[in-house]
């Protein structure tokens, strides 16, 4: 039996009707209207009205860029809110479970704990790729979500396409591909496959390539049926006016995004070459993201030495398969030079 959305949806969600806000009942046609419906302060200051609860203008742009329907998009307060909604729609507390593939983004485990869901960890192999047989062995009829990060954080590599296709076909729950770093990768987005795999969910963000981490804007791409379930529990005004307006400016300025991505990729190459000359760096892992993971002789020592020189990096040594590793985000050319000089100076 193949994927069945009805079978993996929580019973209480199926009959739930979402809160209908005042702005759900009226969509502006561009004319001046007298709004006396939402108990807002009537004095105009640019922010006195509630935001569009469905982010229609932003979704219209995204749908055109991604070549999908607006009904296949959910926008959230960062990808973390979207992931939390997925847990709450599909995972019954104390009963259901998910599968994550460490080393990976730490918020998956946190969200499982918050929602009281068992997190079954299946470690990646030595090449940082999924162990398909072990994943399948850990799946039961209560396994609702499989979370993949590709390019993966903190390792930087893409998950192999053939492995993802196998999991999409074999797994009867949702396969969630977190593409926070996809704009830096050589591969295309899995959004192109949404209509082929009904259990596919793709999350993206404006925090990385778009340079808007501060506005907290994440996107979820999936079938209309999945999106409609998420909309049932989404807070009515989860994305504020300031965020929506800034996001629209950002996604309309793709030329600038492309320029910045190109510069970051160029700097990543320069940094990788420079790191090869640092004696205590033992391995530089291949990256399709805006960071490099490196294995060093003593991660704690090197972390604190850099911190003393006012350079903040991440020590990833506590993650599985990441013993004595540091993660360097690609900075500006000036910041990267400072990092390189510091690495060459410390003993």
C-alpha positions as CSV (number, residue, x, y, z in Angstrom):
1,X,0.0,0.0,0.0
2,X,1.4,3.4,-1.0
3,X,1.3,6.8,0.7
4,X,-2.1,7.8,2.1
5,X,-2.3,11.3,3.6
6,X,-5.5,10.5,5.5
7,X,-3.8,7.6,7.3
8,X,-0.9,9.7,8.8
9,X,-3.0,12.8,9.8
10,X,-4.0,13.2,13.4
11,X,-7.7,12.6,14.0
12,X,-8.2,15.9,15.8
13,X,-6.8,17.8,12.9
14,X,-9.1,16.2,10.3
15,X,-12.2,17.8,11.7
16,X,-10.6,21.0,12.8
17,X,-11.8,24.3,11.3
18,X,-9.1,27.1,11.2
19,X,-9.8,30.4,12.9
20,X,-11.3,32.8,10.4
21,X,-9.9,36.3,10.8
22,X,-11.5,39.5,9.6
23,X,-9.1,39.7,6.7
24,X,-10.1,36.2,5.6
25,X,-13.5,37.6,4.8
26,X,-12.4,40.5,2.7
27,X,-9.6,40.7,0.0
28,X,-8.9,44.2,-1.2
29,X,-9.5,45.0,-4.9
30,X,-7.3,48.1,-4.7
31,X,-10.2,50.5,-3.8
32,X,-10.3,52.6,-0.7
33,X,-12.4,50.9,1.9
34,X,-13.6,51.8,5.4
35,X,-12.4,49.0,7.7
36,X,-14.5,48.7,10.8
37,X,-14.3,44.9,11.1
38,X,-11.2,44.0,13.1
39,X,-11.2,46.4,16.1
40,X,-8.0,48.0,14.9
41,X,-6.8,51.5,15.8
42,X,-8.1,53.6,12.8
43,X,-5.2,56.1,12.8
44,X,-3.0,55.2,9.9
45,X,0.8,54.8,10.6
46,X,1.6,52.1,8.2
47,X,1.2,49.3,10.8
48,X,-2.2,49.9,12.3
49,X,-3.9,47.2,10.2
50,X,-3.4,43.4,10.5
51,X,-1.2,41.8,7.9
52,X,-2.6,39.6,5.1
53,X,-3.0,36.3,6.9
54,X,-2.3,34.4,3.7
55,X,0.6,36.5,2.4
56,X,-1.0,36.6,-1.0
57,X,1.4,39.0,-2.7
58,X,4.5,37.2,-1.5
59,X,3.1,33.8,-2.5
60,X,2.2,35.0,-5.9
61,X,5.8,35.9,-6.6
62,X,7.2,32.7,-5.1
63,X,4.7,30.6,-7.1
64,X,5.8,32.3,-10.3
65,X,9.5,31.8,-9.5
66,X,9.1,28.2,-8.5
67,X,6.7,27.3,-11.3
68,X,4.1,25.9,-8.8
69,X,0.6,26.9,-7.6
70,X,0.1,29.4,-4.7
71,X,-1.9,26.6,-3.1
72,X,1.3,24.6,-2.8
73,X,3.0,27.2,-0.6
74,X,2.8,27.9,3.2
75,X,4.8,30.8,4.6
76,X,5.9,30.8,8.2
77,X,7.8,32.6,10.9
78,X,11.1,31.0,9.9
79,X,11.4,27.3,8.8
80,X,11.2,26.3,12.5
81,X,7.6,27.4,12.7
82,X,6.8,25.3,9.6
83,X,8.6,22.3,11.0
84,X,6.6,22.6,14.2
85,X,3.3,22.8,12.3
86,X,4.3,19.5,10.5
87,X,4.9,17.8,13.9
88,X,1.6,19.1,15.3
89,X,-0.5,18.0,12.3
90,X,0.9,14.5,11.8
91,X,2.5,13.3,15.0
92,X,0.4,12.2,18.0
93,X,2.2,13.0,21.2
94,X,3.5,10.0,23.2
95,X,2.5,7.6,20.3
96,X,4.1,8.5,17.0
97,X,7.8,8.8,16.1
98,X,10.0,10.5,13.5
99,X,13.4,9.6,12.0
100,X,16.3,12.0,11.8
101,X,19.7,11.4,10.4
102,X,22.5,12.8,12.6
103,X,24.7,14.7,12.2
104,X,22.0,17.1,11.1
105,X,20.2,20.3,12.1
106,X,19.6,20.2,15.9
107,X,16.2,21.8,15.8
108,X,14.6,18.6,14.6
109,X,15.4,16.9,17.9
110,X,14.3,19.9,19.9
111,X,10.9,20.0,18.1
112,X,10.5,16.3,18.7
113,X,11.0,16.9,22.4
114,X,8.7,19.9,22.6
115,X,5.9,17.9,20.9
116,X,6.6,14.7,22.9
117,X,7.4,12.6,19.9
118,X,10.0,9.8,19.8
119,X,13.0,10.8,17.7
120,X,14.6,7.7,16.2
121,X,18.1,8.7,15.2
122,X,19.8,6.8,12.3
123,X,23.3,8.0,11.9
124,X,24.6,8.9,8.4
125,X,27.4,6.7,7.1
126,X,31.0,7.7,6.9
127,X,30.3,9.6,3.6
128,X,27.5,11.5,5.4
129,X,24.9,9.6,3.3
130,X,21.7,7.9,4.6
131,X,21.8,4.2,5.6
132,X,18.7,3.1,3.7
133,X,18.5,-0.4,5.2
134,X,18.8,0.9,8.7
135,X,16.2,3.6,8.1
136,X,13.8,1.1,6.8
137,X,14.5,-1.2,9.8
138,X,13.5,1.6,12.2
139,X,10.2,2.4,10.5
140,X,6.9,1.1,11.9
141,X,3.3,2.1,11.5
142,X,3.7,5.0,13.9
143,X,6.6,6.6,12.0
144,X,5.2,9.8,10.5
145,X,8.1,12.0,9.4
146,X,11.5,11.5,7.9
147,X,13.6,14.6,8.0
148,X,16.5,15.1,5.6
149,X,18.7,18.2,5.4
150,X,20.2,18.7,1.9
151,X,22.7,20.3,1.7
152,X,23.2,19.0,5.2
153,X,24.1,21.0,8.2
154,X,26.8,20.7,9.6
155,X,28.5,18.5,7.0
156,X,27.7,20.7,3.9
157,X,27.1,17.8,1.5
158,X,24.1,17.0,-0.7
159,X,22.1,13.8,0.0
160,X,22.4,11.6,-3.1
161,X,19.4,11.9,-5.4
162,X,19.0,8.2,-5.8
163,X,18.8,7.6,-2.0
164,X,16.1,10.3,-1.6
165,X,14.1,8.8,-4.4
166,X,14.2,5.4,-2.8
167,X,13.1,6.9,0.5
168,X,10.3,8.8,-1.2
169,X,9.0,5.5,-2.7
170,X,9.5,3.3,0.3
171,X,8.5,5.5,3.2
172,X,4.7,5.8,3.9
173,X,5.0,9.0,5.9
174,X,6.2,12.5,4.9
175,X,9.7,12.9,3.6
176,X,10.7,16.5,4.6
177,X,13.7,17.9,2.7
178,X,15.2,20.9,4.4
179,X,16.7,23.0,1.7
180,X,18.0,26.0,3.7
181,X,21.2,25.9,1.8
182,X,20.0,24.9,-1.7
183,X,20.9,28.3,-3.3
184,X,24.6,27.5,-2.8
185,X,24.3,24.0,-4.2
186,X,25.0,22.6,-7.7
187,X,21.8,20.6,-7.6
188,X,18.3,21.8,-8.4
189,X,15.5,22.0,-5.7
190,X,13.3,19.0,-5.0
191,X,10.4,21.4,-5.5
192,X,10.5,20.3,-9.1
193,X,9.3,16.9,-8.0
194,X,6.3,17.9,-5.9
195,X,3.8,16.6,-8.3
196,X,5.6,13.3,-8.7
197,X,5.8,12.4,-5.0
198,X,2.7,13.1,-2.9
199,X,4.6,12.6,0.4
200,X,7.3,15.1,-0.5
201,X,7.6,18.3,1.6
202,X,10.3,20.9,0.9
203,X,11.3,23.7,3.3
204,X,13.4,26.8,2.3
205,X,14.3,30.0,4.0
206,X,15.3,33.6,3.3
207,X,17.9,33.5,6.1
208,X,20.8,32.3,4.1
209,X,21.3,33.2,0.4
210,X,18.8,36.0,0.6
211,X,20.6,37.6,3.6
212,X,17.4,38.2,5.6
213,X,17.9,36.0,8.7
214,X,16.6,38.9,10.8
215,X,13.1,38.9,9.4
216,X,12.4,35.2,10.1
217,X,10.7,34.0,6.9
218,X,10.5,30.4,5.9
219,X,8.6,28.7,3.1
220,X,7.0,25.3,2.8
221,X,6.3,23.7,-0.6
222,X,4.1,20.6,-0.8
223,X,0.8,19.3,-2.3
224,X,-2.3,21.5,-1.8
225,X,-3.7,18.8,0.4
226,X,-0.8,18.9,2.8
227,X,-0.7,22.8,2.8
228,X,-4.4,22.9,3.6
229,X,-3.8,20.7,6.7
230,X,-1.0,23.0,7.9
231,X,-3.2,26.1,7.3
232,X,-5.8,24.6,9.8
233,X,-3.4,25.2,12.7
234,X,-1.3,28.1,11.5
235,X,-1.8,31.2,13.6
236,X,-3.8,33.7,11.6
237,X,-1.2,36.5,11.5
238,X,2.0,34.5,11.8
239,X,4.0,36.7,9.4
240,X,3.9,40.4,10.2
241,X,3.6,43.3,7.8
242,X,7.3,44.3,8.1
243,X,8.5,40.8,7.3
244,X,6.1,40.4,4.4
245,X,7.1,43.7,2.8
246,X,10.8,43.0,3.2
247,X,10.5,39.5,1.9
248,X,8.8,40.8,-1.2
249,X,11.6,43.2,-1.8
250,X,14.1,40.4,-1.3
251,X,12.6,37.9,-3.7
252,X,12.1,40.5,-6.3
253,X,15.8,41.3,-6.3
254,X,17.1,38.0,-7.6
255,X,20.0,39.7,-9.4
256,X,21.5,40.9,-6.1
257,X,20.9,37.5,-4.5
258,X,22.7,35.8,-7.4
259,X,25.6,38.2,-7.1
260,X,26.0,37.6,-3.4
261,X,25.7,33.8,-3.8
262,X,28.4,33.9,-6.5
263,X,30.7,36.0,-4.2
264,X,30.1,33.5,-1.3
265,X,30.9,30.5,-3.5
266,X,34.1,32.3,-4.8
267,X,35.1,33.0,-1.2
268,X,34.4,29.4,-0.2
269,X,36.8,28.2,-2.8
270,X,39.5,30.7,-1.7
271,X,39.0,29.8,2.0
272,X,39.2,26.1,1.2
273,X,42.5,26.6,-0.6
274,X,43.9,28.6,2.3
275,X,42.8,26.1,4.9
276,X,44.8,23.4,3.2
277,X,47.9,25.2,4.3
278,X,47.0,25.2,8.0
279,X,49.0,22.4,9.7
280,X,46.4,21.5,12.4
281,X,43.5,21.1,9.9
282,X,43.4,17.4,9.1
283,X,40.3,17.2,6.8
284,X,38.3,19.8,4.8
285,X,34.9,18.3,3.9
286,X,33.4,19.1,0.5
287,X,30.6,21.6,0.8
288,X,27.6,22.6,-1.2
289,X,26.6,25.2,1.4
290,X,27.9,28.6,2.6
291,X,30.1,27.0,5.2
292,X,33.0,24.6,5.5
293,X,33.3,21.8,8.1
294,X,36.9,20.9,9.0
295,X,38.5,18.3,11.2
296,X,41.3,19.6,13.4
297,X,43.7,18.2,16.0
298,X,41.9,19.7,19.0
299,X,38.6,21.5,18.3
300,X,38.1,22.9,21.8
301,X,41.5,24.4,21.9
302,X,41.2,25.9,18.4
303,X,37.7,27.2,19.1
304,X,38.9,29.2,22.1
305,X,42.0,30.4,20.4
306,X,39.9,31.9,17.6
307,X,37.4,33.3,20.2
308,X,40.3,35.1,21.9
309,X,41.0,36.8,18.5
310,X,37.3,37.8,18.3
311,X,36.4,35.3,15.7
312,X,33.2,33.3,16.5
313,X,32.8,29.9,14.8
314,X,30.9,26.7,15.7
315,X,32.4,23.7,17.4
316,X,30.5,20.7,16.1
317,X,32.4,18.1,17.9
318,X,29.5,16.9,20.0
319,X,27.6,15.8,16.9
320,X,27.8,12.1,15.8
321,X,30.6,11.5,13.3
322,X,32.0,15.0,13.9
323,X,34.7,14.5,16.5
324,X,37.1,17.4,16.6
325,X,35.3,19.4,13.9
326,X,34.8,23.1,13.5
327,X,32.3,24.9,11.1
328,X,33.4,28.1,9.4
329,X,30.6,30.2,7.8
330,X,31.8,32.0,4.7
331,X,32.2,35.7,5.6
332,X,33.1,38.8,3.6
333,X,36.5,38.8,1.9
334,X,37.8,40.9,4.7
335,X,36.4,38.6,7.4
336,X,37.8,35.5,5.6
337,X,41.3,37.1,5.5
338,X,41.1,37.8,9.2
339,X,40.1,34.1,9.8
340,X,42.9,32.8,7.6
341,X,45.5,35.0,9.3
342,X,44.3,34.0,12.7
343,X,44.5,30.3,11.8
344,X,48.0,30.6,10.5
345,X,49.1,32.6,13.6
346,X,47.8,30.3,16.3
347,X,50.0,27.4,17.5
